[in-house]
Amino acid sequence: MKKIVASVIMVASLGATAEENLWVYTKATDTRPQGSWELKLSDVSRIGKGSGYYVFHDIRPEVEYGITDRLTVGVEAMYFVHDYMVQNDALAPMSDGYGNTDRHYSADFSGYELTLKYNVLSPYKDVFGLSFALGYENRTKYRLDGADILQDSYTATVFAQKNYLQDTLTFALNWKTEYEERTSPSDTRSDGTYEEEIAFDVSAGVSYRVKPKHFVGLEFRHQSDYLSPKVDGDYDDPSLRASSFKFPRIGLGTQHQNGNYVGPTYHYAEQNWWITAGVLFQIHGDGSHHAYNTHGRNYDEHEEVHLALIYGYEF
């Protein structure tokens, strides 16, 4: 009888937590049940560049479908809203083209992303949870200033998860590796600016169910990129190592920047819908001599605060 009750509880917990976002960036290992759908809408507001005024809303509606109990496919659109007036010339590209006293505002459809996520081990039945994901992303707007770009990205992500105290306490770790190629619409690889970049996005979260439906957590995120841009076919700074992911030349270039964030999260879940909120603060950042680093923070690629609100509905 006890085994039957335990099995029922386990199945119920699987249905209630499938692919929920307990944190802002960190994802659990769960995949959608076969034949089920989920709609998500997220707004991650990235605020402050250490100078002037800067707000960037990264808005993403997403639909996920469970092909099997282990395999989930996702389609995500990107809508970028930029509102800033940056007064520091070192904070390019935000200070380029608009002047230090002019306020820039834009709201644009900015691209899309396709993902496949496969679950290998379940944190509810195995020693720990383990999943893998592959993704393709196409962007037409630059996330920093909203300028027109042509960017293709290919991603691979590892998800790990460990539960304790009858799934009341959850730990998760994600490692995302991204290869990017980026130019402006008027440029080519040999004429204009061309960037070939490898980036790492590592996040970790801990979450505790304080009472039914309510979860509080803490999240850490590290993001860094490695590249040496080309201008008119030649490296802009030959002293920097270039990243490449094209056989036979595969290598990691010079780190341009890195940013590290920590902050609290809150998650509320009903049977068919959930909501997550979080705020992450940059606690340390650095980079090469081309990056804008001050007071132990990086501001040309990173922000002071990330404020997020995510809503999900399962059907």
VENCORCOR-V741720 format. One record per residue. N is the residue number from 0. NEAR is the number of other C-alpha atoms within 12 Angstrom. D_LAST is the distance of its C-alpha to the last C-alpha in Angstrom with 1 decimal. Layout:
# VENCORCOR-V741720
N;NEAR;D_LAST
N;NEAR;D_LAST
This chain:
# VENCORCOR-V741720
0;7;31.4
1;8;30.7
2;9;29.2
3;10;26.8
4;11;25.8
5;15;25.4
6;15;23.2
7;14;20.9
8;17;20.8
9;21;20.2
10;18;17.2
11;16;15.7
12;27;16.5
13;26;14.8
14;27;11.4
15;29;12.0
16;39;13.4
17;42;11.8
18;45;12.7
19;40;13.2
20;45;16.2
21;46;18.9
22;48;21.3
23;42;21.9
24;43;23.0
25;39;22.8
26;40;19.7
27;47;19.2
28;42;19.5
29;40;16.0
30;45;14.1
31;36;10.6
32;29;10.6
33;20;11.7
34;19;9.5
35;26;6.2
36;29;5.2
37;34;6.1
38;29;8.2
39;32;11.5
40;29;14.6
41;34;17.8
42;32;21.4
43;34;24.1
44;34;27.4
45;37;30.4
46;32;33.5
47;33;37.2
48;38;39.6
49;29;42.5
50;27;44.3
51;26;43.6
52;28;40.2
53;35;37.0
54;38;33.3
55;38;30.7
56;35;27.1
57;36;24.9
58;32;21.7
59;31;18.9
60;28;15.6
61;29;13.6
62;30;10.9
63;36;10.4
64;32;9.8
65;28;11.1
66;21;14.2
67;20;15.4
68;26;14.9
69;30;17.5
70;29;16.9
71;35;14.4
72;34;15.1
73;32;14.6
74;28;16.0
75;31;17.3
76;29;19.5
77;31;22.4
78;32;24.0
79;36;27.1
80;32;29.1
81;34;32.6
82;30;35.0
83;35;38.2
84;32;41.9
85;35;43.3
86;25;47.0
87;25;47.7
88;21;48.8
89;25;47.8
90;34;44.1
91;26;43.9
92;28;41.9
93;40;40.9
94;30;44.6
95;24;45.3
96;18;45.7
97;23;44.9
98;20;47.8
99;23;47.9
100;18;48.2
101;18;45.6
102;23;42.0
103;28;39.4
104;23;36.1
105;24;33.6
106;23;30.0
107;27;28.8
108;27;26.1
109;33;27.2
110;31;25.5
111;28;22.5
112;30;21.5
113;29;20.1
114;29;19.4
115;31;19.2
116;36;18.8
117;34;20.1
118;35;20.4
119;25;23.8
120;24;24.3
121;29;22.0
122;33;23.2
123;32;22.4
124;21;24.5
125;15;26.9
126;15;29.5
127;26;27.2
128;31;24.1
129;32;24.6
130;33;22.6
131;33;23.7
132;35;22.4
133;28;24.0
134;30;23.6
135;28;25.3
136;29;25.6
137;28;27.5
138;34;28.9
139;29;31.1
140;31;31.7
141;34;33.3
142;38;31.4
143;36;34.7
144;40;36.2
145;35;34.1
146;33;36.7
147;24;36.0
148;27;35.6
149;28;34.7
150;32;32.9
151;29;31.4
152;31;29.9
153;28;29.1
154;30;27.5
155;29;27.3
156;34;25.7
157;34;26.3
158;40;24.1
159;35;25.7
160;39;24.6
161;31;26.6
162;28;25.6
163;19;28.3
164;14;28.9
165;17;26.2
166;29;23.5
167;24;24.6
168;24;26.3
169;37;24.6
170;34;26.5
171;39;25.2
172;34;27.1
173;35;26.2
174;32;28.8
175;33;28.1
176;32;30.8
177;33;30.9
178;36;33.4
179;32;33.9
180;33;36.2
181;32;36.9
182;31;39.3
183;25;39.7
184;20;39.5
185;16;43.3
186;21;44.0
187;21;44.1
188;23;44.6
189;17;48.4
190;17;48.7
191;21;47.2
192;26;44.9
193;31;42.8
194;38;40.8
195;36;39.7
196;39;37.8
197;39;36.4
198;35;34.2
199;31;32.9
200;31;30.1
201;32;30.2
202;37;28.2
203;36;28.1
204;39;26.5
205;36;27.0
206;38;24.8
207;30;25.6
208;27;23.7
209;18;26.2
210;13;24.6
211;17;21.3
212;25;18.4
213;22;21.1
214;33;22.0
215;30;25.0
216;35;26.0
217;33;28.5
218;38;28.0
219;36;30.5
220;38;30.3
221;33;33.1
222;34;33.1
223;36;36.2
224;36;37.3
225;34;40.3
226;38;42.1
227;34;45.3
228;37;44.9
229;29;47.1
230;22;48.9
231;17;50.6
232;19;50.2
233;18;51.8
234;24;50.3
235;20;50.6
236;19;51.7
237;16;53.2
238;15;53.4
239;21;49.6
240;25;48.1
241;31;45.6
242;30;42.2
243;26;41.6
244;25;39.1
245;16;40.9
246;7;42.8
247;7;45.6
248;11;45.5
249;16;42.8
250;20;43.3
251;27;42.2
252;29;44.0
253;30;45.2
254;29;42.8
255;37;42.6
256;35;40.6
257;35;38.5
258;40;36.7
259;35;35.5
260;37;33.3
261;31;32.5
262;31;30.7
263;32;28.6
264;36;24.8
265;32;22.7
266;36;19.1
267;34;17.4
268;32;14.3
269;22;12.6
270;21;10.2
271;24;6.9
272;28;9.0
273;33;12.2
274;33;15.3
275;38;18.2
276;35;21.7
277;38;24.7
278;32;28.2
279;37;30.2
280;31;33.9
281;35;36.0
282;25;38.5
283;29;40.4
284;32;40.7
285;30;43.3
286;29;44.1
287;26;46.9
288;18;49.8
289;25;47.8
290;28;45.0
291;31;45.4
292;27;45.6
293;21;47.0
294;14;47.2
295;19;45.2
296;29;42.3
297;37;41.2
298;41;40.4
299;38;40.6
300;38;37.3
301;44;35.9
302;38;35.5
303;36;36.5
304;33;33.1
305;38;29.4
306;34;27.2
307;34;23.4
308;33;20.4
309;36;16.9
310;33;13.6
311;34;10.1
312;30;6.7
313;30;3.8
314;22;0.0
